Amino acid sequence: MKTESADILIIGAGPAGSVAAGLLRKQGRDVLVLEREQFPRFSIGESLLPQSMEYIEAAGMLQDVVEAGFQYKNGAAFVRGDKYTDFDFRDKFSPGWGTTFQVQRAHFDHVLARGAERQGATVRYRHEVLSVDTTGEQPEVTARGPDGETYRVRARFLLDASGFGRVLPRLLDLETPSNFPKRGAIFTHVQDRTPPGSFDRNKIRVTVHPEHVHVWYWTIPFSDGRCSLGVVAKMEYLEQYKGEDTERLQAIVKETPSLANLLKDAVWDTPARKLTGYAANVKSLWGPGFALLGNAGEFHCIRRAHAGETVDWEKDYAKPLKAGVDTFRTFVESWYAGGFQQVIFHPNPSPDVRRMISAILAGYAWDTNNPYVAESKRRLSVLEAVCA
Ligand SMILES: Cc1cc2nc3c(=O)[nH]c(=O)nc-3n(C[C@H](O)[C@H](O)[C@H](O)COP(=O)(O)OP(=O)(O)OC[C@H]3O[C@@H](n4cnc5c(N)ncnc54)[C@H](O)[C@@H]3O)c2cc1C
């Protein structure tokens, strides 16, 4: 089998892989990206967080994204029964971008991957990573190209950006069960035909089921009159609905009058899809010669390692990354338990607290100047008690 060498090898050309490739090219590194699929390809995760704009900009891809014509986004709206509230991310506690886009991922991911290529990264589509060996001096992966031939790549550094593919966690036995209950999502794109003035297209809309606190829907408008529509719920709940996924989603939407009414003229022209049990955990975010990609902001570690400095990957990479993830986890858990929903729908919120919450919804979960980041558990439980 042929063996090639690479400076940086990235698994996956989703947003994380492409942005990482752009950032590393800016550091002058040679980058090879192996991507299993042919682009454009469908993916989920269409309402970007403003915080991610900082990395798109740093990777030199801002102009590509702005010129692609995606739907502008400035916040999030929440609906439960007859209650409606919205957050404008330009009015938030943390500094940084307050606006972003809602994107069809097939197009968006392709725009970023082409941005990485324009900056000199090599992206090989339809090249799947099959196995990895991290026991030698340098990590080595075995991949299969579109012609069916397998080959090896030995890299100075390996980054796993395989997202839902979870390549290194699976191959290196890094997976640990998630403590989130098993949830699933059913989703599609529709031509929404919402009545004029009824839908703020600049915001993702999150609608809560009138009876089940753990069931919620997203509507993410795009710039072409279409919108992404999905429901997230515990598996047991979704399993009650039989038939094709489109029929199941239609039946669940019907249960929530405000949403059913918003979408009463929608054209359901795309078969729905589903995703189940996507929550996952890992034992470690790094190992000898490799790291799992999370927040591309921690990239100075790779630069320092390349410059011959000793990097404490746990302290300098994993710990800061996990801190923000833990903040999100606190809010997500509280959302499903109902407490954070009471905060969101409270009729008389304090403007200062709202700006702090707005920052977290916009993705600024690493800004420890925000008290709801620095002490998220304690602060949120006090706030829940006050709002209850
Ligand atoms: C229900 C749901 C709703 C979501 N909504 C949002 C949202 O509104 N906004 C948001 O920001 N995020 C959202 N997310 C999260 C978002 O989908 C992910 O964070 C995002 O897609 C991760 O991007 P990524 O680049 O890390 O991975 P991915 O987008 O998964 O890309 C990974 C790439 O790796 C490739 N790959 C996989 N295996 C291999 C292999 N063996 N060899 C080579 N290549 C491989 C894949 O083909 C893929 O192209 C949502 C997630 C879920 C489950």
The ligand as an ORCA input file, in Angstrom:
! r2SCAN-3c Opt
* xyz 0 1
  C     -31.000     18.163     15.502
  C     -29.795     19.060     15.373
  C     -29.960     20.415     15.086
  C     -28.850     21.254     14.981
  N     -29.049     22.573     14.720
  C     -27.982     23.413     14.680
  C     -28.136     24.800     14.385
  O     -29.264     25.271     14.157
  N     -27.045     25.585     14.370
  C     -25.791     25.081     14.583
  O     -24.817     25.845     14.584
  N     -25.607     23.767     14.836
  C     -26.657     22.932     14.879
  N     -26.464     21.601     15.108
  C     -25.093     21.126     15.286
  C     -24.413     21.033     13.922
  O     -25.128     20.150     13.095
  C     -22.995     20.515     14.096
  O     -22.385     21.184     15.148
  C     -22.165     20.760     12.858
  O     -22.687     20.118     11.730
  C     -20.787     20.224     13.124
  O     -19.963     20.525     12.013
  P     -18.656     19.686     11.812
  O     -17.885     20.338     10.721
  O     -17.983     19.460     13.117
  O     -19.167     18.232     11.348
  P     -20.080     17.767     10.126
  O     -20.879     18.875      9.599
  O     -20.745     16.523     10.600
  O     -19.001     17.393      9.013
  C     -18.172     16.264      9.152
  C     -17.696     15.818      7.790
  O     -16.853     14.678      7.995
  C     -17.100     13.744      6.965
  N     -16.711     12.400      7.431
  C     -17.353     11.622      8.342
  N     -16.708     10.441      8.461
  C     -15.646     10.475      7.629
  C     -14.608      9.554      7.309
  N     -14.538      8.330      7.871
  N     -13.656      9.920      6.400
  C     -13.702     11.157      5.811
  N     -14.678     12.060      6.073
  C     -15.626     11.726      6.969
  C     -18.589     13.858      6.730
  O     -18.932     13.381      5.424
  C     -18.844     15.345      6.886
  O     -18.795     16.046      5.660
  C     -27.548     20.731     15.165
  C     -27.380     19.369     15.426
  C     -28.480     18.541     15.526
  C     -28.280     17.079     15.800
*
